[in-house]
Structures are given as C-alpha cells and as structure tokens.
Amino acid sequence: MNTNLDLPTLWKQLAAVRSLRFTAQSFDSGSGWNGTGTGTVKVEISPPETMLFHESGLWSQQSGKSLPFTNIYRWCAYPDENRLRLEHLRFGRSNPVFLFDLQQKSDNQWESVEPHVCSEDLYSATLSLENDLLSLDWTVKGKTKNERIAYVYAK
C-alpha cells in the first residue's frame, strides 16, 4: 500500500522508526565499502521540527569482518518550504555536516533538491515509503567514488 508522503506524513513515519538495515556497494572504486549493516534507531525529537536518529548496530563487510557502528543524523523539517534536511552530527550538534535537502517529487517519493558537493564528490538521495518501510537510497559519485548506500528504516 502506497501513501501520499507529504511532509506531515513523512515526519510521523520518521518519528516511528526503530530499526535500520543498509547495503553499501562500491562500483569500480575499490574503497572496500561493500557490505551490510543492521541496527537500532533511537529517535529524539527536540524542538518540534528537529529529529535526531541515534543509530547503532553491526556493519558486516563483504569480506566477513564485522564492526560496530554508531551515527547521529539530524532531520530538520521546513514546512514553509516543504523541505526536509539531513545532517550528520559526527562533529557534534553544533557542527553538523550538511548532507542534502529533500523535496517531494511524487506522491510517495522525495529527492535531493540538488547534489551536495563534498570535495570532489557529489551526494544525492531519494526517500520513499512503501508498506510502512522508509527507503533512503544514497549515491556518491566523484573522481574516485561510485557508491550506493541503500537504507531501509522500519518501525
């Protein structure tokens, strides 16, 4: 069942997330980022239009080696602009790393407004909802990178 994924609906779906899984693939780059991750998400909402995802779990490389991971992502809603921003808080809450702004492109899909430039790399993403699962599909392309990270967030 597909739902119209307007900003209020998307925000409710994000607030309900409790688990994640992702697959990372490197194409022709040799970065070694091929593998899968699974984990939990603790959601923190404060103030009302800001939400933190405290992610932790286990990253399993294609080679068989497994490592624990933690991330904190900040989602910011901009209702007046019908946009959603994603930031990585690897340097703390006061020094976010901007990843991209998303805007609704169809009934159930959001896309990057424009690719985010980081050094020589371009980051872009799509976010969609199907059967209560949020899929965040990232691509990273650059001189030395050609990667895809496919996240699935669940309740």
Phi and psi in radians as a Rosetta constraint file:
Dihedral C 1 N 2 CA 2 C 2 CIRCULARHARMONIC -1.727 0.35
Dihedral N 2 CA 2 C 2 N 3 CIRCULARHARMONIC 2.527 0.35
Dihedral C 2 N 3 CA 3 C 3 CIRCULARHARMONIC -2.142 0.35
Dihedral N 3 CA 3 C 3 N 4 CIRCULARHARMONIC 2.622 0.35
Dihedral C 3 N 4 CA 4 C 4 CIRCULARHARMONIC -1.154 0.35
Dihedral N 4 CA 4 C 4 N 5 CIRCULARHARMONIC 2.065 0.35
Dihedral C 4 N 5 CA 5 C 5 CIRCULARHARMONIC -1.671 0.35
Dihedral N 5 CA 5 C 5 N 6 CIRCULARHARMONIC 1.089 0.35
Dihedral C 5 N 6 CA 6 C 6 CIRCULARHARMONIC -1.269 0.35
Dihedral N 6 CA 6 C 6 N 7 CIRCULARHARMONIC 3.013 0.35
Dihedral C 6 N 7 CA 7 C 7 CIRCULARHARMONIC -1.040 0.35
Dihedral N 7 CA 7 C 7 N 8 CIRCULARHARMONIC -0.794 0.35
Dihedral C 7 N 8 CA 8 C 8 CIRCULARHARMONIC -1.069 0.35
Dihedral N 8 CA 8 C 8 N 9 CIRCULARHARMONIC -0.680 0.35
Dihedral C 8 N 9 CA 9 C 9 CIRCULARHARMONIC -1.175 0.35
Dihedral N 9 CA 9 C 9 N 10 CIRCULARHARMONIC -0.767 0.35
Dihedral C 9 N 10 CA 10 C 10 CIRCULARHARMONIC -1.059 0.35
Dihedral N 10 CA 10 C 10 N 11 CIRCULARHARMONIC -0.747 0.35
Dihedral C 10 N 11 CA 11 C 11 CIRCULARHARMONIC -1.069 0.35
Dihedral N 11 CA 11 C 11 N 12 CIRCULARHARMONIC -0.729 0.35
Dihedral C 11 N 12 CA 12 C 12 CIRCULARHARMONIC -1.132 0.35
Dihedral N 12 CA 12 C 12 N 13 CIRCULARHARMONIC -0.707 0.35
Dihedral C 12 N 13 CA 13 C 13 CIRCULARHARMONIC -1.115 0.35
Dihedral N 13 CA 13 C 13 N 14 CIRCULARHARMONIC -0.765 0.35
Dihedral C 13 N 14 CA 14 C 14 CIRCULARHARMONIC -1.070 0.35
Dihedral N 14 CA 14 C 14 N 15 CIRCULARHARMONIC -0.730 0.35
Dihedral C 14 N 15 CA 15 C 15 CIRCULARHARMONIC -1.129 0.35
Dihedral N 15 CA 15 C 15 N 16 CIRCULARHARMONIC -0.406 0.35
Dihedral C 15 N 16 CA 16 C 16 CIRCULARHARMONIC -1.559 0.35
Dihedral N 16 CA 16 C 16 N 17 CIRCULARHARMONIC -0.109 0.35
Dihedral C 16 N 17 CA 17 C 17 CIRCULARHARMONIC -1.118 0.35
Dihedral N 17 CA 17 C 17 N 18 CIRCULARHARMONIC 2.385 0.35
Dihedral C 17 N 18 CA 18 C 18 CIRCULARHARMONIC -2.321 0.35
Dihedral N 18 CA 18 C 18 N 19 CIRCULARHARMONIC -0.263 0.35
Dihedral C 18 N 19 CA 19 C 19 CIRCULARHARMONIC -2.515 0.35
Dihedral N 19 CA 19 C 19 N 20 CIRCULARHARMONIC 2.840 0.35
Dihedral C 19 N 20 CA 20 C 20 CIRCULARHARMONIC -2.535 0.35
Dihedral N 20 CA 20 C 20 N 21 CIRCULARHARMONIC 2.731 0.35
Dihedral C 20 N 21 CA 21 C 21 CIRCULARHARMONIC -2.538 0.35
Dihedral N 21 CA 21 C 21 N 22 CIRCULARHARMONIC 2.591 0.35
Dihedral C 21 N 22 CA 22 C 22 CIRCULARHARMONIC -2.583 0.35
Dihedral N 22 CA 22 C 22 N 23 CIRCULARHARMONIC 2.705 0.35
Dihedral C 22 N 23 CA 23 C 23 CIRCULARHARMONIC -2.166 0.35
Dihedral N 23 CA 23 C 23 N 24 CIRCULARHARMONIC 2.262 0.35
Dihedral C 23 N 24 CA 24 C 24 CIRCULARHARMONIC -1.973 0.35
Dihedral N 24 CA 24 C 24 N 25 CIRCULARHARMONIC 2.352 0.35
Dihedral C 24 N 25 CA 25 C 25 CIRCULARHARMONIC -2.314 0.35
Dihedral N 25 CA 25 C 25 N 26 CIRCULARHARMONIC 2.318 0.35
Dihedral C 25 N 26 CA 26 C 26 CIRCULARHARMONIC -1.895 0.35
Dihedral N 26 CA 26 C 26 N 27 CIRCULARHARMONIC 2.239 0.35
Dihedral C 26 N 27 CA 27 C 27 CIRCULARHARMONIC -1.925 0.35
Dihedral N 27 CA 27 C 27 N 28 CIRCULARHARMONIC 2.044 0.35
Dihedral C 27 N 28 CA 28 C 28 CIRCULARHARMONIC 1.070 0.35
Dihedral N 28 CA 28 C 28 N 29 CIRCULARHARMONIC 0.215 0.35
Dihedral C 28 N 29 CA 29 C 29 CIRCULARHARMONIC -1.824 0.35
Dihedral N 29 CA 29 C 29 N 30 CIRCULARHARMONIC -0.385 0.35
Dihedral C 29 N 30 CA 30 C 30 CIRCULARHARMONIC 1.212 0.35
Dihedral N 30 CA 30 C 30 N 31 CIRCULARHARMONIC 0.337 0.35
Dihedral C 30 N 31 CA 31 C 31 CIRCULARHARMONIC -1.309 0.35
Dihedral N 31 CA 31 C 31 N 32 CIRCULARHARMONIC -0.305 0.35
Dihedral C 31 N 32 CA 32 C 32 CIRCULARHARMONIC 1.389 0.35
Dihedral N 32 CA 32 C 32 N 33 CIRCULARHARMONIC 0.276 0.35
Dihedral C 32 N 33 CA 33 C 33 CIRCULARHARMONIC -1.541 0.35
Dihedral N 33 CA 33 C 33 N 34 CIRCULARHARMONIC 0.355 0.35
Dihedral C 33 N 34 CA 34 C 34 CIRCULARHARMONIC -1.375 0.35
Dihedral N 34 CA 34 C 34 N 35 CIRCULARHARMONIC 2.256 0.35
Dihedral C 34 N 35 CA 35 C 35 CIRCULARHARMONIC 2.842 0.35
Dihedral N 35 CA 35 C 35 N 36 CIRCULARHARMONIC -2.990 0.35
Dihedral C 35 N 36 CA 36 C 36 CIRCULARHARMONIC -2.325 0.35
Dihedral N 36 CA 36 C 36 N 37 CIRCULARHARMONIC 2.684 0.35
Dihedral C 36 N 37 CA 37 C 37 CIRCULARHARMONIC -2.325 0.35
Dihedral N 37 CA 37 C 37 N 38 CIRCULARHARMONIC 2.565 0.35
Dihedral C 37 N 38 CA 38 C 38 CIRCULARHARMONIC -2.402 0.35
Dihedral N 38 CA 38 C 38 N 39 CIRCULARHARMONIC 2.611 0.35
Dihedral C 38 N 39 CA 39 C 39 CIRCULARHARMONIC -3.116 0.35
Dihedral N 39 CA 39 C 39 N 40 CIRCULARHARMONIC -2.922 0.35
Dihedral C 39 N 40 CA 40 C 40 CIRCULARHARMONIC -2.002 0.35
Dihedral N 40 CA 40 C 40 N 41 CIRCULARHARMONIC 2.786 0.35
Dihedral C 40 N 41 CA 41 C 41 CIRCULARHARMONIC -2.256 0.35
Dihedral N 41 CA 41 C 41 N 42 CIRCULARHARMONIC 2.175 0.35
Dihedral C 41 N 42 CA 42 C 42 CIRCULARHARMONIC -1.800 0.35
Dihedral N 42 CA 42 C 42 N 43 CIRCULARHARMONIC 2.123 0.35
Dihedral C 42 N 43 CA 43 C 43 CIRCULARHARMONIC -1.688 0.35
Dihedral N 43 CA 43 C 43 N 44 CIRCULARHARMONIC 2.317 0.35
Dihedral C 43 N 44 CA 44 C 44 CIRCULARHARMONIC -2.177 0.35
Dihedral N 44 CA 44 C 44 N 45 CIRCULARHARMONIC 2.121 0.35
Dihedral C 44 N 45 CA 45 C 45 CIRCULARHARMONIC -1.922 0.35
Dihedral N 45 CA 45 C 45 N 46 CIRCULARHARMONIC 2.048 0.35
Dihedral C 45 N 46 CA 46 C 46 CIRCULARHARMONIC -3.088 0.35
Dihedral N 46 CA 46 C 46 N 47 CIRCULARHARMONIC 2.143 0.35
Dihedral C 46 N 47 CA 47 C 47 CIRCULARHARMONIC -1.153 0.35
Dihedral N 47 CA 47 C 47 N 48 CIRCULARHARMONIC -3.059 0.35
Dihedral C 47 N 48 CA 48 C 48 CIRCULARHARMONIC -0.961 0.35
Dihedral N 48 CA 48 C 48 N 49 CIRCULARHARMONIC -0.501 0.35
Dihedral C 48 N 49 CA 49 C 49 CIRCULARHARMONIC -1.811 0.35
Dihedral N 49 CA 49 C 49 N 50 CIRCULARHARMONIC 0.341 0.35
Dihedral C 49 N 50 CA 50 C 50 CIRCULARHARMONIC -2.290 0.35
Dihedral N 50 CA 50 C 50 N 51 CIRCULARHARMONIC 2.359 0.35
Dihedral C 50 N 51 CA 51 C 51 CIRCULARHARMONIC -2.372 0.35
Dihedral N 51 CA 51 C 51 N 52 CIRCULARHARMONIC 2.311 0.35
Dihedral C 51 N 52 CA 52 C 52 CIRCULARHARMONIC -1.831 0.35
Dihedral N 52 CA 52 C 52 N 53 CIRCULARHARMONIC 2.381 0.35
Dihedral C 52 N 53 CA 53 C 53 CIRCULARHARMONIC -1.852 0.35
Dihedral N 53 CA 53 C 53 N 54 CIRCULARHARMONIC 1.941 0.35
Dihedral C 53 N 54 CA 54 C 54 CIRCULARHARMONIC -1.631 0.35
Dihedral N 54 CA 54 C 54 N 55 CIRCULARHARMONIC 1.793 0.35
Dihedral C 54 N 55 CA 55 C 55 CIRCULARHARMONIC -1.802 0.35
Dihedral N 55 CA 55 C 55 N 56 CIRCULARHARMONIC 2.418 0.35
Dihedral C 55 N 56 CA 56 C 56 CIRCULARHARMONIC -2.621 0.35
Dihedral N 56 CA 56 C 56 N 57 CIRCULARHARMONIC 2.596 0.35
Dihedral C 56 N 57 CA 57 C 57 CIRCULARHARMONIC 3.048 0.35
Dihedral N 57 CA 57 C 57 N 58 CIRCULARHARMONIC -2.668 0.35
Dihedral C 57 N 58 CA 58 C 58 CIRCULARHARMONIC -2.178 0.35
Dihedral N 58 CA 58 C 58 N 59 CIRCULARHARMONIC 2.220 0.35
Dihedral C 58 N 59 CA 59 C 59 CIRCULARHARMONIC -1.765 0.35
Dihedral N 59 CA 59 C 59 N 60 CIRCULARHARMONIC 2.145 0.35
Dihedral C 59 N 60 CA 60 C 60 CIRCULARHARMONIC -1.971 0.35
Dihedral N 60 CA 60 C 60 N 61 CIRCULARHARMONIC 1.979 0.35
Dihedral C 60 N 61 CA 61 C 61 CIRCULARHARMONIC -1.290 0.35
Dihedral N 61 CA 61 C 61 N 62 CIRCULARHARMONIC 2.712 0.35
Dihedral C 61 N 62 CA 62 C 62 CIRCULARHARMONIC -1.004 0.35
Dihedral N 62 CA 62 C 62 N 63 CIRCULARHARMONIC -0.497 0.35
Dihedral C 62 N 63 CA 63 C 63 CIRCULARHARMONIC -1.247 0.35
Dihedral N 63 CA 63 C 63 N 64 CIRCULARHARMONIC -0.210 0.35
Dihedral C 63 N 64 CA 64 C 64 CIRCULARHARMONIC 1.867 0.35
Dihedral N 64 CA 64 C 64 N 65 CIRCULARHARMONIC -0.255 0.35
Dihedral C 64 N 65 CA 65 C 65 CIRCULARHARMONIC -1.305 0.35
Dihedral N 65 CA 65 C 65 N 66 CIRCULARHARMONIC 2.387 0.35
Dihedral C 65 N 66 CA 66 C 66 CIRCULARHARMONIC -2.062 0.35
Dihedral N 66 CA 66 C 66 N 67 CIRCULARHARMONIC 2.448 0.35
Dihedral C 66 N 67 CA 67 C 67 CIRCULARHARMONIC -2.382 0.35
Dihedral N 67 CA 67 C 67 N 68 CIRCULARHARMONIC 2.529 0.35
Dihedral C 67 N 68 CA 68 C 68 CIRCULARHARMONIC -1.283 0.35
Dihedral N 68 CA 68 C 68 N 69 CIRCULARHARMONIC 2.644 0.35
Dihedral C 68 N 69 CA 69 C 69 CIRCULARHARMONIC -2.381 0.35
Dihedral N 69 CA 69 C 69 N 70 CIRCULARHARMONIC 2.661 0.35
Dihedral C 69 N 70 CA 70 C 70 CIRCULARHARMONIC -2.452 0.35
Dihedral N 70 CA 70 C 70 N 71 CIRCULARHARMONIC 2.518 0.35
Dihedral C 70 N 71 CA 71 C 71 CIRCULARHARMONIC -2.559 0.35
Dihedral N 71 CA 71 C 71 N 72 CIRCULARHARMONIC 2.653 0.35
Dihedral C 71 N 72 CA 72 C 72 CIRCULARHARMONIC -2.211 0.35
Dihedral N 72 CA 72 C 72 N 73 CIRCULARHARMONIC 2.109 0.35
Dihedral C 72 N 73 CA 73 C 73 CIRCULARHARMONIC -1.970 0.35
Dihedral N 73 CA 73 C 73 N 74 CIRCULARHARMONIC 2.503 0.35
Dihedral C 73 N 74 CA 74 C 74 CIRCULARHARMONIC -1.999 0.35
Dihedral N 74 CA 74 C 74 N 75 CIRCULARHARMONIC 2.156 0.35
Dihedral C 74 N 75 CA 75 C 75 CIRCULARHARMONIC -1.738 0.35
Dihedral N 75 CA 75 C 75 N 76 CIRCULARHARMONIC 2.312 0.35
Dihedral C 75 N 76 CA 76 C 76 CIRCULARHARMONIC -2.197 0.35
Dihedral N 76 CA 76 C 76 N 77 CIRCULARHARMONIC 2.189 0.35
Dihedral C 76 N 77 CA 77 C 77 CIRCULARHARMONIC -1.646 0.35
Dihedral N 77 CA 77 C 77 N 78 CIRCULARHARMONIC 2.395 0.35
Dihedral C 77 N 78 CA 78 C 78 CIRCULARHARMONIC -2.157 0.35
Dihedral N 78 CA 78 C 78 N 79 CIRCULARHARMONIC 1.410 0.35
Dihedral C 78 N 79 CA 79 C 79 CIRCULARHARMONIC -1.011 0.35
Dihedral N 79 CA 79 C 79 N 80 CIRCULARHARMONIC -0.649 0.35
Dihedral C 79 N 80 CA 80 C 80 CIRCULARHARMONIC -1.108 0.35
Dihedral N 80 CA 80 C 80 N 81 CIRCULARHARMONIC -0.470 0.35
Dihedral C 80 N 81 CA 81 C 81 CIRCULARHARMONIC -1.826 0.35
Dihedral N 81 CA 81 C 81 N 82 CIRCULARHARMONIC -0.069 0.35
Dihedral C 81 N 82 CA 82 C 82 CIRCULARHARMONIC 0.916 0.35
Dihedral N 82 CA 82 C 82 N 83 CIRCULARHARMONIC 0.859 0.35
Dihedral C 82 N 83 CA 83 C 83 CIRCULARHARMONIC -2.246 0.35
Dihedral N 83 CA 83 C 83 N 84 CIRCULARHARMONIC 2.763 0.35
Dihedral C 83 N 84 CA 84 C 84 CIRCULARHARMONIC -2.330 0.35
Dihedral N 84 CA 84 C 84 N 85 CIRCULARHARMONIC 2.273 0.35
Dihedral C 84 N 85 CA 85 C 85 CIRCULARHARMONIC -1.910 0.35
Dihedral N 85 CA 85 C 85 N 86 CIRCULARHARMONIC 2.498 0.35
Dihedral C 85 N 86 CA 86 C 86 CIRCULARHARMONIC -2.098 0.35
Dihedral N 86 CA 86 C 86 N 87 CIRCULARHARMONIC 2.272 0.35
Dihedral C 86 N 87 CA 87 C 87 CIRCULARHARMONIC -2.257 0.35
Dihedral N 87 CA 87 C 87 N 88 CIRCULARHARMONIC 2.601 0.35
Dihedral C 87 N 88 CA 88 C 88 CIRCULARHARMONIC -1.787 0.35
Dihedral N 88 CA 88 C 88 N 89 CIRCULARHARMONIC 2.279 0.35
Dihedral C 88 N 89 CA 89 C 89 CIRCULARHARMONIC -1.775 0.35
Dihedral N 89 CA 89 C 89 N 90 CIRCULARHARMONIC 0.729 0.35
Dihedral C 89 N 90 CA 90 C 90 CIRCULARHARMONIC -1.138 0.35
Dihedral N 90 CA 90 C 90 N 91 CIRCULARHARMONIC -0.391 0.35
Dihedral C 90 N 91 CA 91 C 91 CIRCULARHARMONIC -1.863 0.35
Dihedral N 91 CA 91 C 91 N 92 CIRCULARHARMONIC 0.280 0.35
Dihedral C 91 N 92 CA 92 C 92 CIRCULARHARMONIC 1.747 0.35
Dihedral N 92 CA 92 C 92 N 93 CIRCULARHARMONIC 2.923 0.35
Dihedral C 92 N 93 CA 93 C 93 CIRCULARHARMONIC -1.126 0.35
Dihedral N 93 CA 93 C 93 N 94 CIRCULARHARMONIC -0.542 0.35
Dihedral C 93 N 94 CA 94 C 94 CIRCULARHARMONIC -1.514 0.35
Dihedral N 94 CA 94 C 94 N 95 CIRCULARHARMONIC -0.083 0.35
Dihedral C 94 N 95 CA 95 C 95 CIRCULARHARMONIC -2.302 0.35
Dihedral N 95 CA 95 C 95 N 96 CIRCULARHARMONIC 1.083 0.35
Dihedral C 95 N 96 CA 96 C 96 CIRCULARHARMONIC -1.208 0.35
Dihedral N 96 CA 96 C 96 N 97 CIRCULARHARMONIC 2.628 0.35
Dihedral C 96 N 97 CA 97 C 97 CIRCULARHARMONIC -1.747 0.35
Dihedral N 97 CA 97 C 97 N 98 CIRCULARHARMONIC 1.933 0.35
Dihedral C 97 N 98 CA 98 C 98 CIRCULARHARMONIC -1.130 0.35
Dihedral N 98 CA 98 C 98 N 99 CIRCULARHARMONIC 2.306 0.35
Dihedral C 98 N 99 CA 99 C 99 CIRCULARHARMONIC -1.856 0.35
Dihedral N 99 CA 99 C 99 N 100 CIRCULARHARMONIC -0.979 0.35
Dihedral C 99 N 100 CA 100 C 100 CIRCULARHARMONIC -3.033 0.35
Dihedral N 100 CA 100 C 100 N 101 CIRCULARHARMONIC 2.775 0.35
Dihedral C 100 N 101 CA 101 C 101 CIRCULARHARMONIC -1.749 0.35
Dihedral N 101 CA 101 C 101 N 102 CIRCULARHARMONIC 2.457 0.35
Dihedral C 101 N 102 CA 102 C 102 CIRCULARHARMONIC -2.030 0.35
Dihedral N 102 CA 102 C 102 N 103 CIRCULARHARMONIC 2.563 0.35
Dihedral C 102 N 103 CA 103 C 103 CIRCULARHARMONIC -2.391 0.35
Dihedral N 103 CA 103 C 103 N 104 CIRCULARHARMONIC 2.701 0.35
Dihedral C 103 N 104 CA 104 C 104 CIRCULARHARMONIC -1.214 0.35
Dihedral N 104 CA 104 C 104 N 105 CIRCULARHARMONIC 2.271 0.35
Dihedral C 104 N 105 CA 105 C 105 CIRCULARHARMONIC -1.952 0.35
Dihedral N 105 CA 105 C 105 N 106 CIRCULARHARMONIC -0.411 0.35
Dihedral C 105 N 106 CA 106 C 106 CIRCULARHARMONIC -2.673 0.35
Dihedral N 106 CA 106 C 106 N 107 CIRCULARHARMONIC -3.116 0.35
Dihedral C 106 N 107 CA 107 C 107 CIRCULARHARMONIC -0.949 0.35
Dihedral N 107 CA 107 C 107 N 108 CIRCULARHARMONIC -0.653 0.35
Dihedral C 107 N 108 CA 108 C 108 CIRCULARHARMONIC -2.215 0.35
Dihedral N 108 CA 108 C 108 N 109 CIRCULARHARMONIC 0.385 0.35
Dihedral C 108 N 109 CA 109 C 109 CIRCULARHARMONIC -2.424 0.35
Dihedral N 109 CA 109 C 109 N 110 CIRCULARHARMONIC 2.403 0.35
Dihedral C 109 N 110 CA 110 C 110 CIRCULARHARMONIC -2.022 0.35
Dihedral N 110 CA 110 C 110 N 111 CIRCULARHARMONIC 2.558 0.35
Dihedral C 110 N 111 CA 111 C 111 CIRCULARHARMONIC -2.351 0.35
Dihedral N 111 CA 111 C 111 N 112 CIRCULARHARMONIC 2.777 0.35
Dihedral C 111 N 112 CA 112 C 112 CIRCULARHARMONIC -0.985 0.35
Dihedral N 112 CA 112 C 112 N 113 CIRCULARHARMONIC 2.396 0.35
Dihedral C 112 N 113 CA 113 C 113 CIRCULARHARMONIC -1.121 0.35
Dihedral N 113 CA 113 C 113 N 114 CIRCULARHARMONIC -0.773 0.35
Dihedral C 113 N 114 CA 114 C 114 CIRCULARHARMONIC -2.718 0.35
Dihedral N 114 CA 114 C 114 N 115 CIRCULARHARMONIC 2.729 0.35
Dihedral C 114 N 115 CA 115 C 115 CIRCULARHARMONIC -1.095 0.35
Dihedral N 115 CA 115 C 115 N 116 CIRCULARHARMONIC 2.496 0.35
Dihedral C 115 N 116 CA 116 C 116 CIRCULARHARMONIC -1.531 0.35
Dihedral N 116 CA 116 C 116 N 117 CIRCULARHARMONIC 2.288 0.35
Dihedral C 116 N 117 CA 117 C 117 CIRCULARHARMONIC -1.661 0.35
Dihedral N 117 CA 117 C 117 N 118 CIRCULARHARMONIC 2.166 0.35
Dihedral C 117 N 118 CA 118 C 118 CIRCULARHARMONIC -2.296 0.35
Dihedral N 118 CA 118 C 118 N 119 CIRCULARHARMONIC 1.850 0.35
Dihedral C 118 N 119 CA 119 C 119 CIRCULARHARMONIC 1.013 0.35
Dihedral N 119 CA 119 C 119 N 120 CIRCULARHARMONIC -2.058 0.35
Dihedral C 119 N 120 CA 120 C 120 CIRCULARHARMONIC -1.768 0.35
Dihedral N 120 CA 120 C 120 N 121 CIRCULARHARMONIC 0.220 0.35
Dihedral C 120 N 121 CA 121 C 121 CIRCULARHARMONIC -1.933 0.35
Dihedral N 121 CA 121 C 121 N 122 CIRCULARHARMONIC 2.613 0.35
Dihedral C 121 N 122 CA 122 C 122 CIRCULARHARMONIC -2.017 0.35
Dihedral N 122 CA 122 C 122 N 123 CIRCULARHARMONIC 2.167 0.35
Dihedral C 122 N 123 CA 123 C 123 CIRCULARHARMONIC -1.852 0.35
Dihedral N 123 CA 123 C 123 N 124 CIRCULARHARMONIC 2.294 0.35
Dihedral C 123 N 124 CA 124 C 124 CIRCULARHARMONIC -2.489 0.35
Dihedral N 124 CA 124 C 124 N 125 CIRCULARHARMONIC 2.897 0.35
Dihedral C 124 N 125 CA 125 C 125 CIRCULARHARMONIC -2.739 0.35
Dihedral N 125 CA 125 C 125 N 126 CIRCULARHARMONIC 2.761 0.35
Dihedral C 125 N 126 CA 126 C 126 CIRCULARHARMONIC -2.225 0.35
Dihedral N 126 CA 126 C 126 N 127 CIRCULARHARMONIC 2.563 0.35
Dihedral C 126 N 127 CA 127 C 127 CIRCULARHARMONIC -2.261 0.35
Dihedral N 127 CA 127 C 127 N 128 CIRCULARHARMONIC 2.218 0.35
Dihedral C 127 N 128 CA 128 C 128 CIRCULARHARMONIC -2.456 0.35
Dihedral N 128 CA 128 C 128 N 129 CIRCULARHARMONIC 2.853 0.35
Dihedral C 128 N 129 CA 129 C 129 CIRCULARHARMONIC -2.190 0.35
Dihedral N 129 CA 129 C 129 N 130 CIRCULARHARMONIC 2.262 0.35
Dihedral C 129 N 130 CA 130 C 130 CIRCULARHARMONIC -2.603 0.35
Dihedral N 130 CA 130 C 130 N 131 CIRCULARHARMONIC 2.198 0.35
Dihedral C 130 N 131 CA 131 C 131 CIRCULARHARMONIC 0.932 0.35
Dihedral N 131 CA 131 C 131 N 132 CIRCULARHARMONIC 0.812 0.35
Dihedral C 131 N 132 CA 132 C 132 CIRCULARHARMONIC 1.131 0.35
Dihedral N 132 CA 132 C 132 N 133 CIRCULARHARMONIC 0.250 0.35
Dihedral C 132 N 133 CA 133 C 133 CIRCULARHARMONIC -1.921 0.35
Dihedral N 133 CA 133 C 133 N 134 CIRCULARHARMONIC 2.254 0.35
Dihedral C 133 N 134 CA 134 C 134 CIRCULARHARMONIC -1.639 0.35
Dihedral N 134 CA 134 C 134 N 135 CIRCULARHARMONIC 2.204 0.35
Dihedral C 134 N 135 CA 135 C 135 CIRCULARHARMONIC -1.939 0.35
Dihedral N 135 CA 135 C 135 N 136 CIRCULARHARMONIC 2.137 0.35
Dihedral C 135 N 136 CA 136 C 136 CIRCULARHARMONIC -2.002 0.35
Dihedral N 136 CA 136 C 136 N 137 CIRCULARHARMONIC 1.937 0.35
Dihedral C 136 N 137 CA 137 C 137 CIRCULARHARMONIC -1.923 0.35
Dihedral N 137 CA 137 C 137 N 138 CIRCULARHARMONIC 1.957 0.35
Dihedral C 137 N 138 CA 138 C 138 CIRCULARHARMONIC -1.752 0.35
Dihedral N 138 CA 138 C 138 N 139 CIRCULARHARMONIC 2.590 0.35
Dihedral C 138 N 139 CA 139 C 139 CIRCULARHARMONIC -2.252 0.35
Dihedral N 139 CA 139 C 139 N 140 CIRCULARHARMONIC 2.488 0.35
Dihedral C 139 N 140 CA 140 C 140 CIRCULARHARMONIC -2.238 0.35
Dihedral N 140 CA 140 C 140 N 141 CIRCULARHARMONIC 2.046 0.35
Dihedral C 140 N 141 CA 141 C 141 CIRCULARHARMONIC -2.224 0.35
Dihedral N 141 CA 141 C 141 N 142 CIRCULARHARMONIC 2.431 0.35
Dihedral C 141 N 142 CA 142 C 142 CIRCULARHARMONIC -2.986 0.35
Dihedral N 142 CA 142 C 142 N 143 CIRCULARHARMONIC -2.977 0.35
Dihedral C 142 N 143 CA 143 C 143 CIRCULARHARMONIC -1.012 0.35
Dihedral N 143 CA 143 C 143 N 144 CIRCULARHARMONIC -0.697 0.35
Dihedral C 143 N 144 CA 144 C 144 CIRCULARHARMONIC -2.067 0.35
Dihedral N 144 CA 144 C 144 N 145 CIRCULARHARMONIC 0.099 0.35
Dihedral C 144 N 145 CA 145 C 145 CIRCULARHARMONIC -2.232 0.35
Dihedral N 145 CA 145 C 145 N 146 CIRCULARHARMONIC 2.461 0.35
Dihedral C 145 N 146 CA 146 C 146 CIRCULARHARMONIC -2.625 0.35
Dihedral N 146 CA 146 C 146 N 147 CIRCULARHARMONIC 1.534 0.35
Dihedral C 146 N 147 CA 147 C 147 CIRCULARHARMONIC -2.282 0.35
Dihedral N 147 CA 147 C 147 N 148 CIRCULARHARMONIC 2.696 0.35
Dihedral C 147 N 148 CA 148 C 148 CIRCULARHARMONIC -2.344 0.35
Dihedral N 148 CA 148 C 148 N 149 CIRCULARHARMONIC 2.345 0.35
Dihedral C 148 N 149 CA 149 C 149 CIRCULARHARMONIC -2.175 0.35
Dihedral N 149 CA 149 C 149 N 150 CIRCULARHARMONIC 2.048 0.35
Dihedral C 149 N 150 CA 150 C 150 CIRCULARHARMONIC -1.916 0.35
Dihedral N 150 CA 150 C 150 N 151 CIRCULARHARMONIC 1.842 0.35
Dihedral C 150 N 151 CA 151 C 151 CIRCULARHARMONIC -1.610 0.35
Dihedral N 151 CA 151 C 151 N 152 CIRCULARHARMONIC 2.508 0.35
Dihedral C 151 N 152 CA 152 C 152 CIRCULARHARMONIC -2.251 0.35
Dihedral N 152 CA 152 C 152 N 153 CIRCULARHARMONIC 2.103 0.35
Dihedral C 152 N 153 CA 153 C 153 CIRCULARHARMONIC -1.816 0.35
Dihedral N 153 CA 153 C 153 N 154 CIRCULARHARMONIC 2.386 0.35
Dihedral C 153 N 154 CA 154 C 154 CIRCULARHARMONIC -2.312 0.35
Dihedral N 154 CA 154 C 154 N 155 CIRCULARHARMONIC 2.842 0.35
